[in-house]
């Protein structure tokens, strides 16, 4: 049962334009959502997160939007740069001690930003 | 400040053997989690340790085990290796175990089972 889904395996955008990466989830008990970026042969790097009590969080070029009613979140990158080309993972965590340290990841979306 | 260090970076083992992977967390971080990444299953949670205690475990067979030492360093062990255990194994550490966004990942250990 895939609780976190990234339905687009890949996305290609032009440098300077907006990149929008999407993520859907099924478990309404998730209380934190995170986005990680991963280059080949490296571990995931934390980008930005959002609490379930918020609908938007912004950090520089990165903005995450959360729509709880639709169980959907998205990551916007504006403007996109060639260095942003990587695999992006959406992850979710649940509240409570039984969920500590446990992130549930989506399958990832490969973003290619063309110069 | 040193990051999360995983050793070795690459490993080739034969079916039936066992393997031990090591993770040194960021200094001061007491929570360590392990993940398995494969092309088919993506990133999957293995287990989490805090103060030498396993607090959370994913849905993996008993062949996968781990431990944490008093200095917060952690090891994971896979016994009776199968071809399907070939994967990138990632370790992540955190200062505040309640803040899931605070996890920093290492570069991983690439395990190949032949």
Interface residues (C-beta under 8 A of the other chain):
Chain A: X32 X34 X36 X41 X42 X43 X44 X45 X46 X49 X89 X91 X93 X97 X98 X99 X100 X101 X102 X103 X104 X105 X106 X107 X108
Chain B: X4 X31 X32 X33 X35 X42 X43 X44 X45 X48 X50 X55 X56 X58 X90 X92 X94 X97 X98 X100 X101 X103 X104 X105 X106 X107 X108 X110
